Amino acid sequence: MTERARKVRLTDAGVARLKPGGTEYIVRDSRLAGLGVRVRPSGHRSFVWRGTVDGRAVRTTIGPARLMTVEQARKECRAMLDGAHPQIGGEGARRAAVPLFREFVAEGWLPACRGRYNTRWRKHCERMVQRQLLPAFGALRLDRLKRPRVERWFDELSRKTPGAANMGLGLLRRIMAAAVAAGHVQHNPAQDIRMNPGRKMTRFLSAEEIARLHRTLDRLEEERPSRQAQADIIRLLLLTGCRKSEILRLRWSEVDRDTLRLAQAKTGPRTVWLSEAAQAIIARQPRTGGAYVFPSPRNPAGPLSPNLHFWLRARREAGLEDVRLHDLRHTVASQAVARGVPLPTVARMLGHAQPTMTLRYAHVGDHEVEAATERIGLKIAAAMGYNK
């Protein structure tokens, strides 16, 4: 590896303007000896420091530049010079090889997950990292992140937002599992912590409720024709079992007659087969020249807002106030299972990446299983002579 270095007064704006080159290079700070910014060909920028502490040469990475300011980096460098930094003194030379949590996330985990997750899910993960995980664990070395600290963080967050706490814990598990695989730590401190109980998925629309919702959508659309797009989105969710984001961000380029070939589904590209009713709904959408099937009325070049306030009114007037929009997807699954559609087929219909996701619907068909068992039992009993 070759390094070329020049000295400038580092500023946040200046660091952000540094461009990657064909080889890695370092820009040194003219205000604080030893501090620099390393720029890799990938474009990743991180603060680094080299100097001498207690007669011992020290060279270490402070952290990614996208997660800390120049002044924060200077503060950590001064702590190293004073011997107060956790990477310096005692066993510091040995432990310096263990990265900080924020450093591992930015330089190891996030780049590795780019090929596994689509753009929207990756951005969601990055937001959770920024808002939940970095404030709690960013300054810790990975080997200092212990279960008691994770439990305290999880319990505190759970008192405010149990659902967000579950998502944060799940993300922390994945990050620390990657740290274990990389050899930085031996155990995953988040692995066996029990998540908060989720909302029981028992709400499915009956045939009568489906009909009632459909009549309500027709009436509200007749009162105000501008509601047609949002009403059709709700109809498509109920006819396809798609996720809300998959329909809201549906592009004309993804519509292929009787199928949707989704490029940015949550679990990756997938194909959704359309019934005749679903095809008719898509066919009646006006072609405005934009990319989206349901464009924003304020910005025709962009998709419709994810805040479907119309749904809140529709469900209220249909007497379905306990039904979430996502329950329409559950309804599709429950109707399929109740009619004997095999679970692997339901999994493909819904785009589930894990079979366990579809197994949640298995209980919906229990009464069909009970009836089938009775029929089979009668046949076998007859063969055994019990009904003679």
Residue pairs with C-beta under 8 A, 6 or more apart in sequence:
1 23
1 24
2 23
2 24
3 24
3 25
3 26
4 23
4 25
4 26
5 25
5 26
5 27
5 28
5 36
6 27
6 28
7 27
7 28
7 29
7 30
8 14
8 27
8 28
8 29
8 30
9 29
9 30
9 31
10 27
10 29
10 30
10 31
10 35
10 37
10 70
10 73
11 70
12 69
12 70
15 37
15 45
15 65
15 70
16 65
18 27
18 37
18 39
18 45
19 39
20 39
20 40
20 41
20 42
20 43
21 39
21 41
22 41
23 41
24 38
24 39
24 40
24 41
25 38
25 39
26 36
26 37
26 38
26 39
26 48
27 36
27 37
27 39
28 35
28 36
29 35
29 36
29 37
29 70
29 74
31 74
32 74
32 77
32 78
33 51
34 49
34 50
34 51
34 77
35 47
35 48
35 49
35 62
35 73
35 74
35 77
36 47
36 48
36 49
36 50
37 45
37 46
37 47
37 48
37 65
38 45
38 46
38 47
38 48
38 61
39 45
42 111
44 64
44 106
44 107
44 111
45 64
45 65
45 66
46 61
46 62
46 63
46 64
46 65
46 103
46 106
46 107
47 61
47 62
47 63
47 64
47 65
47 68
47 70
47 73
47 76
48 59
48 60
48 61
48 62
49 58
49 59
49 60
49 62
49 73
49 76
49 77
49 80
50 57
50 58
50 59
50 60
51 57
51 58
51 77
51 80
51 81
52 58
53 80
53 81
53 83
53 88
53 89
54 83
54 89
56 93
58 80
58 88
58 92
58 93
58 96
60 80
60 87
60 96
61 99
61 103
62 68
62 73
62 76
62 77
63 73
63 76
63 100
63 102
63 103
63 106
64 102
64 103
64 106
64 107
65 73
66 106
67 102
67 106
67 134
67 138
68 102
76 85
79 85
79 88
80 87
80 88
83 89
85 92
86 92
86 95
86 141
86 144
87 95
87 96
87 141
95 141
95 143
98 141
98 142
98 143
98 184
98 185
99 107
99 108
99 141
99 142
99 184
100 138
100 139
100 140
100 141
100 142
101 133
101 134
101 137
101 138
101 139
101 140
101 141
101 142
101 145
101 175
102 134
102 137
102 138
102 139
104 142
104 175
104 178
104 179
104 182
104 184
105 129
105 133
105 134
105 175
108 178
108 179
108 182
109 174
109 175
109 178
109 179
110 122
110 125
110 126
110 129
112 178
113 122
113 125
114 122
117 125
118 264
118 265
118 266
118 268
119 264
120 245
120 264
120 266
121 266
125 171
128 167
128 168
128 171
129 171
132 157
132 164
132 168
132 171
133 168
133 171
133 172
133 175
136 153
137 145
137 149
137 153
137 172
140 149
142 176
142 179
142 184
142 185
143 184
143 185
145 176
145 185
145 189
146 189
147 189
147 190
147 193
149 189
150 169
150 172
150 189
150 190
150 193
151 193
154 165
154 168
154 169
154 193
157 164
157 165
157 168
158 165
158 196
162 196
163 196
163 198
165 195
165 196
166 195
166 196
166 198
169 190
169 193
169 195
170 195
172 190
173 188
173 190
173 191
176 185
176 188
176 189
176 190
176 191
177 188
177 191
179 185
179 188
180 186
180 187
180 188
201 330
201 360
203 322
203 323
203 324
203 327
203 330
204 327
204 330
204 331
204 334
204 335
204 364
205 213
205 238
205 320
205 323
205 327
205 328
205 331
209 318
209 320
209 323
210 238
210 331
212 318
212 319
212 320
213 234
213 238
213 314
213 315
213 318
213 320
214 235
215 318
216 314
216 317
216 318
217 231
217 234
217 235
217 314
218 231
220 227
220 231
220 310
220 313
220 314
220 317
221 227
221 228
221 231
226 297
227 310
229 285
229 294
229 304
230 304
230 308
230 310
230 311
231 310
231 314
232 281
232 284
232 285
232 294
233 244
233 247
233 248
233 294
233 304
233 308
234 308
234 310
234 311
234 314
234 325
234 328
235 277
235 281
236 242
236 247
236 278
236 281
236 282
237 244
237 247
237 325
237 328
237 329
238 328
238 331
238 332
239 274
239 275
239 277
239 278
239 281
239 332
240 247
240 260
240 272
240 274
240 278
240 332
241 328
241 329
241 332
241 333
241 349
241 350
242 260
242 272
242 329
243 265
243 266
243 326
243 329
243 351
244 306
244 308
244 325
244 326
245 266
245 306
246 260
246 262
246 265
246 266
246 272
247 294
248 294
248 303
248 304
248 306
249 264
249 292
249 303
250 260
250 262
250 292
250 293
250 294
251 263
251 291
251 292
251 293
252 287
252 291
252 292
252 293
253 291
254 260
254 261
254 262
254 263
255 282
255 293
257 279
258 273
258 274
258 279
259 271
259 272
259 273
259 274
260 271
260 272
260 274
261 269
261 271
262 269
262 270
262 271
262 272
262 351
263 269
265 351
266 351
267 351
267 352
267 353
268 353
270 351
272 349
272 351
273 349
274 282
282 293
285 293
285 294
288 295
288 300
289 300
290 300
290 301
291 301
292 302
292 303
292 304
294 303
294 304
295 301
295 302
295 303
295 304
296 302
296 303
296 304
296 305
308 325
311 325
315 321
315 323
329 350
330 361
332 349
332 350
333 346
333 349
333 350
333 358
333 361
333 364
334 361
334 364
336 345
336 346
336 349
337 343
337 346
337 361
337 362
337 364
337 365
338 364
338 365
338 368
340 365
340 368
341 349
343 355
343 358
343 359
343 361
343 362
344 355
344 358
346 358
346 361
347 355
347 357
347 358
350 357
350 358
352 358
378 387
381 387
